[in-house]
Amino acid sequence: MIHRIDLRDHEMCTPDHHELTFLRFQSGFYRSMTQNSGRSNRVLFHCYCERLERLREARFINYVVSITRLAGVGDLIPHQLPEKIDAGTWRRSERFVEDYCPRVAQELSQVASRDLAVAGIFLVATRTCQ
């Protein structure tokens, strides 16, 4: 499976508001705003990573995730593995998120700034033989 995943708000709040405004809403409220609307489901990077790791540990898949976009930075061309993104670029994006963090929903306040900074990924997953 090859899948490009846009983790932004799909212009629900932007361009009129900060690009992280959609992180202000608690999950239940956000879900009620977007349910049956075709809008973003707000599954964030750390959630994808947790689910993918469980599937890898269960030996169902192997996967590679490349970062396509960082909040406060923009598109990364070419897409990059997280460990290949230079420290300065990560820091710039993390600072952008940290400046906004006092306003995020309480349930997201413990999520790492680096995880919240990821605004787009490219996922390549392959099924393993059982």
Backbone as XML, in Angstrom:
<?xml version="1.0"?>
<chain id="A" units="angstrom">
  <residue number="1" name="MET">
    <atom name="N" x="0.843" y="-1.163" z="0.000"/>
    <atom name="CA" x="0.000" y="0.000" z="0.000"/>
    <atom name="C" x="0.897" y="1.237" z="0.000"/>
  </residue>
  <residue number="2" name="ILE">
    <atom name="N" x="0.552" y="2.173" z="-0.830"/>
    <atom name="CA" x="1.222" y="3.466" z="-0.849"/>
    <atom name="C" x="0.150" y="4.511" z="-0.607"/>
  </residue>
  <residue number="3" name="HIS">
    <atom name="N" x="0.381" y="5.384" z="0.366"/>
    <atom name="CA" x="-0.663" y="6.348" z="0.730"/>
    <atom name="C" x="-0.034" y="7.658" z="1.184"/>
  </residue>
  <residue number="4" name="ARG">
    <atom name="N" x="-0.452" y="8.743" z="0.574"/>
    <atom name="CA" x="-0.030" y="10.075" z="1.024"/>
    <atom name="C" x="-1.115" y="10.593" z="1.959"/>
  </residue>
  <residue number="5" name="ILE">
    <atom name="N" x="-0.712" y="11.030" z="3.141"/>
    <atom name="CA" x="-1.665" y="11.419" z="4.174"/>
    <atom name="C" x="-1.407" y="12.868" z="4.578"/>
  </residue>
  <residue number="6" name="ASP">
    <atom name="N" x="-2.407" y="13.690" z="4.377"/>
    <atom name="CA" x="-2.346" y="15.106" z="4.743"/>
    <atom name="C" x="-2.928" y="15.229" z="6.146"/>
  </residue>
  <residue number="7" name="LEU">
    <atom name="N" x="-2.119" y="15.642" z="7.102"/>
    <atom name="CA" x="-2.535" y="15.711" z="8.505"/>
    <atom name="C" x="-3.009" y="17.108" z="8.918"/>
  </residue>
  <residue number="8" name="ARG">
    <atom name="N" x="-3.214" y="17.977" z="7.952"/>
    <atom name="CA" x="-3.672" y="19.333" z="8.259"/>
    <atom name="C" x="-5.192" y="19.364" z="8.399"/>
  </residue>
  <residue number="9" name="ASP">
    <atom name="N" x="-5.734" y="20.549" z="8.541"/>
    <atom name="CA" x="-7.174" y="20.704" z="8.792"/>
    <atom name="C" x="-8.031" y="20.802" z="7.533"/>
  </residue>
  <residue number="10" name="HIS">
    <atom name="N" x="-7.429" y="20.684" z="6.371"/>
    <atom name="CA" x="-8.149" y="20.755" z="5.091"/>
    <atom name="C" x="-8.970" y="22.035" z="4.980"/>
  </residue>
  <residue number="11" name="GLU">
    <atom name="N" x="-8.356" y="23.127" z="5.401"/>
    <atom name="CA" x="-8.916" y="24.479" z="5.325"/>
    <atom name="C" x="-10.196" y="24.671" z="6.129"/>
  </residue>
  <residue number="12" name="MET">
    <atom name="N" x="-10.356" y="23.872" z="7.173"/>
    <atom name="CA" x="-11.502" y="24.063" z="8.050"/>
    <atom name="C" x="-11.324" y="25.341" z="8.874"/>
  </residue>
  <residue number="13" name="CYS">
    <atom name="N" x="-10.108" y="25.594" z="9.321"/>
    <atom name="CA" x="-9.797" y="26.812" z="10.083"/>
    <atom name="C" x="-8.880" y="27.741" z="9.303"/>
  </residue>
  <residue number="14" name="THR">
    <atom name="N" x="-7.971" y="27.160" z="8.538"/>
    <atom name="CA" x="-7.044" y="27.956" z="7.747"/>
    <atom name="C" x="-7.718" y="28.324" z="6.429"/>
  </residue>
  <residue number="15" name="PRO">
    <atom name="N" x="-7.335" y="29.338" z="5.753"/>
    <atom name="CA" x="-6.207" y="30.232" z="5.986"/>
    <atom name="C" x="-6.524" y="31.397" z="6.921"/>
  </residue>
  <residue number="16" name="ASP">
    <atom name="N" x="-7.745" y="31.474" z="7.439"/>
    <atom name="CA" x="-8.122" y="32.608" z="8.285"/>
    <atom name="C" x="-7.508" y="32.564" z="9.677"/>
  </residue>
  <residue number="17" name="HIS">
    <atom name="N" x="-7.084" y="31.383" z="10.112"/>
    <atom name="CA" x="-6.535" y="31.209" z="11.461"/>
    <atom name="C" x="-5.194" y="30.490" z="11.387"/>
  </residue>
  <residue number="18" name="HIS">
    <atom name="N" x="-4.536" y="30.396" z="12.511"/>
    <atom name="CA" x="-3.263" y="29.687" z="12.645"/>
    <atom name="C" x="-3.416" y="28.260" z="12.125"/>
  </residue>
  <residue number="19" name="GLU">
    <atom name="N" x="-2.377" y="27.712" z="11.497"/>
    <atom name="CA" x="-2.499" y="26.381" z="10.909"/>
    <atom name="C" x="-2.710" y="25.263" z="11.930"/>
  </residue>
  <residue number="20" name="LEU">
    <atom name="N" x="-2.491" y="25.540" z="13.207"/>
    <atom name="CA" x="-2.725" y="24.523" z="14.234"/>
    <atom name="C" x="-4.027" y="24.739" z="15.002"/>
  </residue>
  <residue number="21" name="THR">
    <atom name="N" x="-4.855" y="25.658" z="14.560"/>
    <atom name="CA" x="-6.112" y="25.957" z="15.257"/>
    <atom name="C" x="-6.956" y="24.709" z="15.469"/>
  </residue>
  <residue number="22" name="PHE">
    <atom name="N" x="-6.970" y="23.800" z="14.515"/>
    <atom name="CA" x="-7.795" y="22.598" z="14.648"/>
    <atom name="C" x="-7.378" y="21.707" z="15.815"/>
  </residue>
  <residue number="23" name="LEU">
    <atom name="N" x="-6.207" y="21.943" z="16.388"/>
    <atom name="CA" x="-5.758" y="21.176" z="17.557"/>
    <atom name="C" x="-6.332" y="21.713" z="18.859"/>
  </residue>
  <residue number="24" name="ARG">
    <atom name="N" x="-7.060" y="22.808" z="18.802"/>
    <atom name="CA" x="-7.649" y="23.405" z="20.009"/>
    <atom name="C" x="-8.872" y="22.638" z="20.505"/>
  </residue>
  <residue number="25" name="PHE">
    <atom name="N" x="-9.518" y="21.901" z="19.625"/>
    <atom name="CA" x="-10.789" y="21.268" z="19.952"/>
    <atom name="C" x="-10.602" y="19.868" z="20.523"/>
  </residue>
  <residue number="26" name="GLN">
    <atom name="N" x="-11.334" y="19.559" z="21.592"/>
    <atom name="CA" x="-11.328" y="18.202" z="22.145"/>
    <atom name="C" x="-11.837" y="17.236" z="21.083"/>
  </residue>
  <residue number="27" name="SER">
    <atom name="N" x="-11.420" y="15.982" z="21.148"/>
    <atom name="CA" x="-11.758" y="14.990" z="20.126"/>
    <atom name="C" x="-13.257" y="14.863" z="19.877"/>
  </residue>
  <residue number="28" name="GLY">
    <atom name="N" x="-14.036" y="14.769" z="20.940"/>
    <atom name="CA" x="-15.480" y="14.605" z="20.782"/>
    <atom name="C" x="-16.110" y="15.769" z="20.039"/>
  </residue>
  <residue number="29" name="PHE">
    <atom name="N" x="-15.709" y="16.971" z="20.401"/>
    <atom name="CA" x="-16.239" y="18.160" z="19.743"/>
    <atom name="C" x="-15.785" y="18.208" z="18.292"/>
  </residue>
  <residue number="30" name="TYR">
    <atom name="N" x="-14.507" y="17.915" z="18.059"/>
    <atom name="CA" x="-13.981" y="17.934" z="16.695"/>
    <atom name="C" x="-14.716" y="16.907" z="15.833"/>
  </residue>
  <residue number="31" name="ARG">
    <atom name="N" x="-14.928" y="15.715" z="16.383"/>
    <atom name="CA" x="-15.631" y="14.665" z="15.654"/>
    <atom name="C" x="-17.050" y="15.113" z="15.292"/>
  </residue>
  <residue number="32" name="SER">
    <atom name="N" x="-17.733" y="15.795" z="16.216"/>
    <atom name="CA" x="-19.090" y="16.267" z="15.919"/>
    <atom name="C" x="-19.084" y="17.346" z="14.837"/>
  </residue>
  <residue number="33" name="MET">
    <atom name="N" x="-18.002" y="18.107" z="14.736"/>
    <atom name="CA" x="-17.896" y="19.142" z="13.700"/>
    <atom name="C" x="-17.624" y="18.537" z="12.315"/>
  </residue>
  <residue number="34" name="THR">
    <atom name="N" x="-16.975" y="17.382" z="12.279"/>
    <atom name="CA" x="-16.520" y="16.843" z="11.000"/>
    <atom name="C" x="-17.257" y="15.587" z="10.548"/>
  </residue>
  <residue number="35" name="GLN">
    <atom name="N" x="-17.981" y="14.952" z="11.443"/>
    <atom name="CA" x="-18.647" y="13.692" z="11.122"/>
    <atom name="C" x="-19.576" y="13.846" z="9.913"/>
  </residue>
  <residue number="36" name="ASN">
    <atom name="N" x="-19.487" y="12.913" z="8.991"/>
    <atom name="CA" x="-20.312" y="12.887" z="7.771"/>
    <atom name="C" x="-20.157" y="14.133" z="6.905"/>
  </residue>
  <residue number="37" name="SER">
    <atom name="N" x="-19.016" y="14.809" z="7.015"/>
    <atom name="CA" x="-18.828" y="16.042" z="6.257"/>
    <atom name="C" x="-17.744" y="15.920" z="5.179"/>
  </residue>
  <residue number="38" name="GLY">
    <atom name="N" x="-16.975" y="14.837" z="5.226"/>
    <atom name="CA" x="-15.847" y="14.705" z="4.309"/>
    <atom name="C" x="-14.616" y="15.455" z="4.794"/>
  </residue>
  <residue number="39" name="ARG">
    <atom name="N" x="-14.696" y="16.066" z="5.960"/>
    <atom name="CA" x="-13.571" y="16.817" z="6.529"/>
    <atom name="C" x="-12.568" y="15.875" z="7.179"/>
  </residue>
  <residue number="40" name="SER">
    <atom name="N" x="-11.413" y="16.428" z="7.506"/>
    <atom name="CA" x="-10.319" y="15.681" z="8.110"/>
    <atom name="C" x="-10.756" y="14.988" z="9.402"/>
  </residue>
  <residue number="41" name="ASN">
    <atom name="N" x="-10.272" y="13.754" z="9.606"/>
    <atom name="CA" x="-10.608" y="12.999" z="10.808"/>
    <atom name="C" x="-9.672" y="13.294" z="11.983"/>
  </residue>
  <residue number="42" name="ARG">
    <atom name="N" x="-8.619" y="14.055" z="11.755"/>
    <atom name="CA" x="-7.631" y="14.454" z="12.755"/>
    <atom name="C" x="-6.935" y="13.276" z="13.434"/>
  </residue>
  <residue number="43" name="VAL">
    <atom name="N" x="-6.647" y="12.238" z="12.685"/>
    <atom name="CA" x="-5.744" y="11.207" z="13.187"/>
    <atom name="C" x="-4.350" y="11.781" z="12.992"/>
  </residue>
  <residue number="44" name="LEU">
    <atom name="N" x="-3.629" y="11.940" z="14.084"/>
    <atom name="CA" x="-2.338" y="12.619" z="14.045"/>
    <atom name="C" x="-1.181" y="11.625" z="13.906"/>
  </residue>
  <residue number="45" name="PHE">
    <atom name="N" x="-0.009" y="12.161" z="13.624"/>
    <atom name="CA" x="1.181" y="11.364" z="13.325"/>
    <atom name="C" x="1.466" y="10.318" z="14.391"/>
  </residue>
  <residue number="46" name="HIS">
    <atom name="N" x="1.425" y="10.701" z="15.646"/>
    <atom name="CA" x="1.762" y="9.743" z="16.707"/>
    <atom name="C" x="0.772" y="8.574" z="16.731"/>
  </residue>
  <residue number="47" name="CYS">
    <atom name="N" x="-0.481" y="8.818" z="16.370"/>
    <atom name="CA" x="-1.479" y="7.743" z="16.324"/>
    <atom name="C" x="-1.183" y="6.772" z="15.179"/>
  </residue>
  <residue number="48" name="TYR">
    <atom name="N" x="-0.841" y="7.322" z="14.013"/>
    <atom name="CA" x="-0.442" y="6.450" z="12.906"/>
    <atom name="C" x="0.755" y="5.596" z="13.312"/>
  </residue>
  <residue number="49" name="CYS">
    <atom name="N" x="1.748" y="6.209" z="13.924"/>
    <atom name="CA" x="2.960" y="5.471" z="14.318"/>
    <atom name="C" x="2.644" y="4.353" z="15.299"/>
  </residue>
  <residue number="50" name="GLU">
    <atom name="N" x="1.799" y="4.638" z="16.287"/>
    <atom name="CA" x="1.429" y="3.614" z="17.277"/>
    <atom name="C" x="0.727" y="2.432" z="16.606"/>
  </residue>
  <residue number="51" name="ARG">
    <atom name="N" x="-0.203" y="2.720" z="15.725"/>
    <atom name="CA" x="-0.956" y="1.651" z="15.055"/>
    <atom name="C" x="-0.064" y="0.850" z="14.109"/>
  </residue>
  <residue number="52" name="LEU">
    <atom name="N" x="0.771" y="1.556" z="13.371"/>
    <atom name="CA" x="1.680" y="0.868" z="12.458"/>
    <atom name="C" x="2.664" y="-0.018" z="13.219"/>
  </residue>
  <residue number="53" name="GLU">
    <atom name="N" x="3.163" y="0.471" z="14.328"/>
    <atom name="CA" x="4.109" y="-0.328" z="15.133"/>
    <atom name="C" x="3.437" y="-1.587" z="15.670"/>
  </residue>
  <residue number="54" name="ARG">
    <atom name="N" x="2.193" y="-1.478" z="16.113"/>
    <atom name="CA" x="1.472" y="-2.671" z="16.593"/>
    <atom name="C" x="1.335" y="-3.701" z="15.481"/>
  </residue>
  <residue number="55" name="LEU">
    <atom name="N" x="1.027" y="-3.236" z="14.280"/>
    <atom name="CA" x="0.904" y="-4.158" z="13.147"/>
    <atom name="C" x="2.251" y="-4.778" z="12.779"/>
  </residue>
  <residue number="56" name="ARG">
    <atom name="N" x="3.323" y="-3.993" z="12.886"/>
    <atom name="CA" x="4.653" y="-4.545" z="12.606"/>
    <atom name="C" x="5.038" y="-5.570" z="13.675"/>
  </residue>
  <residue number="57" name="GLU">
    <atom name="N" x="4.794" y="-5.235" z="14.944"/>
    <atom name="CA" x="5.129" y="-6.159" z="16.028"/>
    <atom name="C" x="4.349" y="-7.462" z="15.928"/>
  </residue>
  <residue number="58" name="ALA">
    <atom name="N" x="3.120" y="-7.376" z="15.420"/>
    <atom name="CA" x="2.307" y="-8.577" z="15.223"/>
    <atom name="C" x="2.696" y="-9.307" z="13.928"/>
  </residue>
  <residue number="59" name="ARG">
    <atom name="N" x="3.684" y="-8.769" z="13.223"/>
    <atom name="CA" x="4.216" y="-9.346" z="11.987"/>
    <atom name="C" x="3.195" y="-9.375" z="10.843"/>
  </residue>
  <residue number="60" name="PHE">
    <atom name="N" x="2.305" y="-8.373" z="10.833"/>
    <atom name="CA" x="1.341" y="-8.251" z="9.743"/>
    <atom name="C" x="1.899" y="-7.413" z="8.599"/>
  </residue>
  <residue number="61" name="ILE">
    <atom name="N" x="2.700" y="-6.388" z="8.941"/>
    <atom name="CA" x="3.215" y="-5.476" z="7.913"/>
    <atom name="C" x="4.649" y="-5.058" z="8.220"/>
  </residue>
  <residue number="62" name="ASN">
    <atom name="N" x="5.289" y="-4.531" z="7.203"/>
    <atom name="CA" x="6.499" y="-3.720" z="7.315"/>
    <atom name="C" x="6.113" y="-2.374" z="6.729"/>
  </residue>
  <residue number="63" name="TYR">
    <atom name="N" x="6.735" y="-1.323" z="7.197"/>
    <atom name="CA" x="6.356" y="-0.008" z="6.679"/>
    <atom name="C" x="7.509" y="0.977" z="6.741"/>
  </residue>
  <residue number="64" name="VAL">
    <atom name="N" x="7.393" y="2.001" z="5.918"/>
    <atom name="CA" x="8.313" y="3.130" z="5.925"/>
    <atom name="C" x="7.448" y="4.382" z="5.848"/>
  </residue>
  <residue number="65" name="VAL">
    <atom name="N" x="7.750" y="5.352" z="6.706"/>
    <atom name="CA" x="7.038" y="6.627" z="6.701"/>
    <atom name="C" x="8.033" y="7.729" z="6.366"/>
  </residue>
  <residue number="66" name="SER">
    <atom name="N" x="7.711" y="8.516" z="5.358"/>
    <atom name="CA" x="8.491" y="9.706" z="5.018"/>
    <atom name="C" x="7.656" y="10.925" z="5.378"/>
  </residue>
  <residue number="67" name="ILE">
    <atom name="N" x="8.325" y="11.964" z="5.824"/>
    <atom name="CA" x="7.642" y="13.212" z="6.174"/>
    <atom name="C" x="7.552" y="14.062" z="4.909"/>
  </residue>
  <residue number="68" name="THR">
    <atom name="N" x="6.346" y="14.550" z="4.607"/>
    <atom name="CA" x="6.137" y="15.384" z="3.422"/>
    <atom name="C" x="5.958" y="16.858" z="3.774"/>
  </residue>
  <residue number="69" name="ARG">
    <atom name="N" x="5.585" y="17.133" z="5.032"/>
    <atom name="CA" x="5.319" y="18.524" z="5.427"/>
    <atom name="C" x="5.467" y="18.665" z="6.937"/>
  </residue>
  <residue number="70" name="LEU">
    <atom name="N" x="6.041" y="19.799" z="7.359"/>
    <atom name="CA" x="6.147" y="20.139" z="8.779"/>
    <atom name="C" x="5.448" y="21.471" z="9.026"/>
  </residue>
  <residue number="71" name="ALA">
    <atom name="N" x="4.725" y="21.560" z="10.135"/>
    <atom name="CA" x="4.069" y="22.808" z="10.517"/>
    <atom name="C" x="5.126" y="23.895" z="10.695"/>
  </residue>
  <residue number="72" name="GLY">
    <atom name="N" x="4.820" y="25.066" z="10.198"/>
    <atom name="CA" x="5.731" y="26.190" z="10.331"/>
    <atom name="C" x="6.898" y="26.171" z="9.374"/>
  </residue>
  <residue number="73" name="VAL">
    <atom name="N" x="7.059" y="25.085" z="8.629"/>
    <atom name="CA" x="8.152" y="24.937" z="7.668"/>
    <atom name="C" x="7.595" y="24.826" z="6.255"/>
  </residue>
  <residue number="74" name="GLY">
    <atom name="N" x="6.599" y="23.968" z="6.078"/>
    <atom name="CA" x="6.005" y="23.732" z="4.767"/>
    <atom name="C" x="6.404" y="22.388" z="4.209"/>
  </residue>
  <residue number="75" name="ASP">
    <atom name="N" x="6.251" y="22.257" z="2.895"/>
    <atom name="CA" x="6.542" y="20.987" z="2.222"/>
    <atom name="C" x="8.027" y="20.662" z="2.268"/>
  </residue>
  <residue number="76" name="LEU">
    <atom name="N" x="8.323" y="19.385" z="2.438"/>
    <atom name="CA" x="9.697" y="18.894" z="2.386"/>
    <atom name="C" x="9.880" y="18.188" z="1.050"/>
  </residue>
  <residue number="77" name="ILE">
    <atom name="N" x="10.710" y="18.753" z="0.226"/>
    <atom name="CA" x="10.969" y="18.176" z="-1.089"/>
    <atom name="C" x="12.472" y="17.979" z="-1.217"/>
  </residue>
  <residue number="78" name="PRO">
    <atom name="N" x="12.926" y="16.753" z="-1.380"/>
    <atom name="CA" x="12.132" y="15.531" z="-1.435"/>
    <atom name="C" x="11.628" y="15.148" z="-0.043"/>
  </residue>
  <residue number="79" name="HIS">
    <atom name="N" x="10.615" y="14.248" z="-0.014"/>
    <atom name="CA" x="10.113" y="13.745" z="1.264"/>
    <atom name="C" x="11.276" y="13.067" z="1.994"/>
  </residue>
  <residue number="80" name="GLN">
    <atom name="N" x="11.241" y="13.126" z="3.330"/>
    <atom name="CA" x="12.394" y="12.632" z="4.079"/>
    <atom name="C" x="11.981" y="11.706" z="5.213"/>
  </residue>
  <residue number="81" name="LEU">
    <atom name="N" x="12.812" y="10.717" z="5.469"/>
    <atom name="CA" x="12.637" y="9.897" z="6.658"/>
    <atom name="C" x="12.841" y="10.802" z="7.864"/>
  </residue>
  <residue number="82" name="PRO">
    <atom name="N" x="12.097" y="10.592" z="8.948"/>
    <atom name="CA" x="12.227" y="11.490" z="10.106"/>
    <atom name="C" x="13.662" y="11.673" z="10.586"/>
  </residue>
  <residue number="83" name="GLU">
    <atom name="N" x="14.434" y="10.602" z="10.601"/>
    <atom name="CA" x="15.812" y="10.685" z="11.097"/>
    <atom name="C" x="16.751" y="11.401" z="10.130"/>
  </residue>
  <residue number="84" name="LYS">
    <atom name="N" x="16.315" y="11.642" z="8.906"/>
    <atom name="CA" x="17.143" y="12.328" z="7.918"/>
    <atom name="C" x="16.873" y="13.836" z="7.841"/>
  </residue>
  <residue number="85" name="ILE">
    <atom name="N" x="15.835" y="14.291" z="8.536"/>
    <atom name="CA" x="15.526" y="15.727" z="8.538"/>
    <atom name="C" x="16.550" y="16.421" z="9.431"/>
  </residue>
  <residue number="86" name="ASP">
    <atom name="N" x="17.160" y="17.477" z="8.927"/>
    <atom name="CA" x="18.216" y="18.122" z="9.709"/>
    <atom name="C" x="17.652" y="18.765" z="10.982"/>
  </residue>
  <residue number="87" name="ALA">
    <atom name="N" x="18.508" y="18.832" z="11.980"/>
    <atom name="CA" x="18.111" y="19.306" z="13.309"/>
    <atom name="C" x="17.532" y="20.719" z="13.274"/>
  </residue>
  <residue number="88" name="GLY">
    <atom name="N" x="18.076" y="21.590" z="12.443"/>
    <atom name="CA" x="17.584" y="22.965" z="12.358"/>
    <atom name="C" x="16.150" y="23.039" z="11.858"/>
  </residue>
  <residue number="89" name="THR">
    <atom name="N" x="15.824" y="22.203" z="10.888"/>
    <atom name="CA" x="14.461" y="22.171" z="10.356"/>
    <atom name="C" x="13.500" y="21.640" z="11.405"/>
  </residue>
  <residue number="90" name="TRP">
    <atom name="N" x="13.894" y="20.553" z="12.100"/>
    <atom name="CA" x="13.049" y="20.020" z="13.175"/>
    <atom name="C" x="12.841" y="21.094" z="14.244"/>
  </residue>
  <residue number="91" name="ARG">
    <atom name="N" x="13.917" y="21.744" z="14.640"/>
    <atom name="CA" x="13.827" y="22.726" z="15.721"/>
    <atom name="C" x="12.898" y="23.882" z="15.347"/>
  </residue>
  <residue number="92" name="ARG">
    <atom name="N" x="13.015" y="24.363" z="14.104"/>
    <atom name="CA" x="12.144" y="25.452" z="13.646"/>
    <atom name="C" x="10.671" y="25.051" z="13.724"/>
  </residue>
  <residue number="93" name="SER">
    <atom name="N" x="10.363" y="23.836" z="13.305"/>
    <atom name="CA" x="8.986" y="23.358" z="13.342"/>
    <atom name="C" x="8.519" y="23.116" z="14.776"/>
  </residue>
  <residue number="94" name="GLU">
    <atom name="N" x="9.384" y="22.532" z="15.591"/>
    <atom name="CA" x="9.016" y="22.282" z="16.992"/>
    <atom name="C" x="8.760" y="23.594" z="17.733"/>
  </residue>
  <residue number="95" name="ARG">
    <atom name="N" x="9.584" y="24.596" z="17.484"/>
    <atom name="CA" x="9.368" y="25.912" z="18.113"/>
    <atom name="C" x="8.030" y="26.507" z="17.704"/>
  </residue>
  <residue number="96" name="PHE">
    <atom name="N" x="7.693" y="26.368" z="16.428"/>
    <atom name="CA" x="6.410" y="26.853" z="15.911"/>
    <atom name="C" x="5.258" y="26.198" z="16.674"/>
  </residue>
  <residue number="97" name="VAL">
    <atom name="N" x="5.361" y="24.880" z="16.878"/>
    <atom name="CA" x="4.330" y="24.141" z="17.618"/>
    <atom name="C" x="4.330" y="24.556" z="19.085"/>
  </residue>
  <residue number="98" name="GLU">
    <atom name="N" x="5.505" y="24.641" z="19.698"/>
    <atom name="CA" x="5.597" y="24.986" z="21.120"/>
    <atom name="C" x="5.031" y="26.373" z="21.404"/>
  </residue>
  <residue number="99" name="ASP">
    <atom name="N" x="5.192" y="27.292" z="20.482"/>
    <atom name="CA" x="4.605" y="28.627" z="20.649"/>
    <atom name="C" x="3.088" y="28.562" z="20.672"/>
  </residue>
  <residue number="100" name="TYR">
    <atom name="N" x="2.522" y="27.571" z="19.999"/>
    <atom name="CA" x="1.071" y="27.435" z="19.932"/>
    <atom name="C" x="0.531" y="26.490" z="21.004"/>
  </residue>
  <residue number="101" name="CYS">
    <atom name="N" x="1.367" y="25.641" z="21.572"/>
    <atom name="CA" x="0.934" y="24.574" z="22.493"/>
    <atom name="C" x="0.051" y="25.005" z="23.654"/>
  </residue>
  <residue number="102" name="PRO">
    <atom name="N" x="0.223" y="26.190" z="24.235"/>
    <atom name="CA" x="-0.678" y="26.539" z="25.339"/>
    <atom name="C" x="-2.155" y="26.553" z="24.939"/>
  </residue>
  <residue number="103" name="ARG">
    <atom name="N" x="-2.430" y="26.575" z="23.650"/>
    <atom name="CA" x="-3.823" y="26.637" z="23.184"/>
    <atom name="C" x="-4.377" y="25.295" z="22.716"/>
  </residue>
  <residue number="104" name="VAL">
    <atom name="N" x="-3.567" y="24.244" z="22.656"/>
    <atom name="CA" x="-4.078" y="22.964" z="22.158"/>
    <atom name="C" x="-4.986" y="22.312" z="23.189"/>
  </residue>
  <residue number="105" name="ALA">
    <atom name="N" x="-5.842" y="21.423" z="22.719"/>
    <atom name="CA" x="-6.755" y="20.686" z="23.600"/>
    <atom name="C" x="-5.936" y="19.946" z="24.653"/>
  </residue>
  <residue number="106" name="GLN">
    <atom name="N" x="-6.487" y="19.852" z="25.839"/>
    <atom name="CA" x="-5.776" y="19.230" z="26.954"/>
    <atom name="C" x="-5.308" y="17.817" z="26.609"/>
  </residue>
  <residue number="107" name="GLU">
    <atom name="N" x="-6.109" y="17.050" z="25.886"/>
    <atom name="CA" x="-5.743" y="15.675" z="25.534"/>
    <atom name="C" x="-4.503" y="15.609" z="24.642"/>
  </residue>
  <residue number="108" name="LEU">
    <atom name="N" x="-4.153" y="16.728" z="23.994"/>
    <atom name="CA" x="-2.977" y="16.771" z="23.127"/>
    <atom name="C" x="-1.788" y="17.434" z="23.796"/>
  </residue>
  <residue number="109" name="SER">
    <atom name="N" x="-1.975" y="17.929" z="25.002"/>
    <atom name="CA" x="-0.912" y="18.689" z="25.663"/>
    <atom name="C" x="0.308" y="17.835" z="26.009"/>
  </residue>
  <residue number="110" name="GLN">
    <atom name="N" x="0.141" y="16.522" z="26.097"/>
    <atom name="CA" x="1.268" y="15.648" z="26.416"/>
    <atom name="C" x="1.909" y="15.028" z="25.177"/>
  </residue>
  <residue number="111" name="VAL">
    <atom name="N" x="1.366" y="15.327" z="23.999"/>
    <atom name="CA" x="1.945" y="14.808" z="22.755"/>
    <atom name="C" x="3.197" y="15.616" z="22.442"/>
  </residue>
  <residue number="112" name="ALA">
    <atom name="N" x="4.245" y="14.937" z="22.050"/>
    <atom name="CA" x="5.521" y="15.594" z="21.749"/>
    <atom name="C" x="5.347" y="16.625" z="20.639"/>
  </residue>
  <residue number="113" name="SER">
    <atom name="N" x="6.011" y="17.758" z="20.802"/>
    <atom name="CA" x="5.965" y="18.824" z="19.790"/>
    <atom name="C" x="6.380" y="18.303" z="18.422"/>
  </residue>
  <residue number="114" name="ARG">
    <atom name="N" x="7.357" y="17.429" z="18.391"/>
    <atom name="CA" x="7.838" y="16.870" z="17.130"/>
    <atom name="C" x="6.715" y="16.098" z="16.436"/>
  </residue>
  <residue number="115" name="ASP">
    <atom name="N" x="5.924" y="15.365" z="17.202"/>
    <atom name="CA" x="4.809" y="14.617" z="16.603"/>
    <atom name="C" x="3.727" y="15.556" z="16.094"/>
  </residue>
  <residue number="116" name="LEU">
    <atom name="N" x="3.414" y="16.602" z="16.860"/>
    <atom name="CA" x="2.405" y="17.570" z="16.423"/>
    <atom name="C" x="2.883" y="18.395" z="15.236"/>
  </residue>
  <residue number="117" name="ALA">
    <atom name="N" x="4.185" y="18.486" z="15.058"/>
    <atom name="CA" x="4.751" y="19.265" z="13.959"/>
    <atom name="C" x="4.570" y="18.592" z="12.604"/>
  </residue>
  <residue number="118" name="VAL">
    <atom name="N" x="4.380" y="17.285" z="12.593"/>
    <atom name="CA" x="4.266" y="16.559" z="11.323"/>
    <atom name="C" x="2.892" y="16.837" z="10.714"/>
  </residue>
  <residue number="119" name="ALA">
    <atom name="N" x="2.894" y="17.474" z="9.551"/>
    <atom name="CA" x="1.649" y="17.889" z="8.897"/>
    <atom name="C" x="1.350" y="17.081" z="7.639"/>
  </residue>
  <residue number="120" name="GLY">
    <atom name="N" x="2.233" y="16.160" z="7.294"/>
    <atom name="CA" x="1.991" y="15.310" z="6.132"/>
    <atom name="C" x="2.990" y="14.177" z="6.084"/>
  </residue>
  <residue number="121" name="ILE">
    <atom name="N" x="2.509" y="13.004" z="5.674"/>
    <atom name="CA" x="3.383" y="11.842" z="5.575"/>
    <atom name="C" x="3.091" y="11.073" z="4.292"/>
  </residue>
  <residue number="122" name="PHE">
    <atom name="N" x="4.058" y="10.283" z="3.902"/>
    <atom name="CA" x="3.919" y="9.344" z="2.796"/>
    <atom name="C" x="4.201" y="7.979" z="3.387"/>
  </residue>
  <residue number="123" name="LEU">
    <atom name="N" x="3.219" y="7.084" z="3.328"/>
    <atom name="CA" x="3.310" y="5.776" z="3.945"/>
    <atom name="C" x="3.432" y="4.701" z="2.873"/>
  </residue>
  <residue number="124" name="VAL">
    <atom name="N" x="4.426" y="3.838" z="3.030"/>
    <atom name="CA" x="4.557" y="2.654" z="2.191"/>
    <atom name="C" x="4.517" y="1.463" z="3.135"/>
  </residue>
  <residue number="125" name="ALA">
    <atom name="N" x="3.503" y="0.638" z="2.988"/>
    <atom name="CA" x="3.340" y="-0.530" z="3.847"/>
    <atom name="C" x="3.206" y="-1.777" z="2.983"/>
  </residue>
  <residue number="126" name="THR">
    <atom name="N" x="3.869" y="-2.836" z="3.415"/>
    <atom name="CA" x="3.762" y="-4.118" z="2.712"/>
    <atom name="C" x="3.334" y="-5.187" z="3.689"/>
  </residue>
  <residue number="127" name="ARG">
    <atom name="N" x="2.493" y="-6.051" z="3.225"/>
    <atom name="CA" x="2.025" y="-7.159" z="4.048"/>
    <atom name="C" x="3.116" y="-8.208" z="4.143"/>
  </residue>
  <residue number="128" name="THR">
    <atom name="N" x="3.284" y="-8.775" z="5.309"/>
    <atom name="CA" x="4.294" y="-9.812" z="5.472"/>
    <atom name="C" x="3.624" y="-11.172" z="5.236"/>
  </residue>
  <residue number="129" name="CYS">
    <atom name="N" x="4.415" y="-12.150" z="4.883"/>
    <atom name="CA" x="3.895" y="-13.499" z="4.702"/>
    <atom name="C" x="3.645" y="-14.110" z="6.062"/>
  </residue>
  <residue number="130" name="GLN">
    <atom name="N" x="2.523" y="-14.744" z="6.224"/>
    <atom name="CA" x="2.177" y="-15.356" z="7.511"/>
    <atom name="C" x="2.414" y="-16.847" z="7.461"/>
  </residue>
</chain>
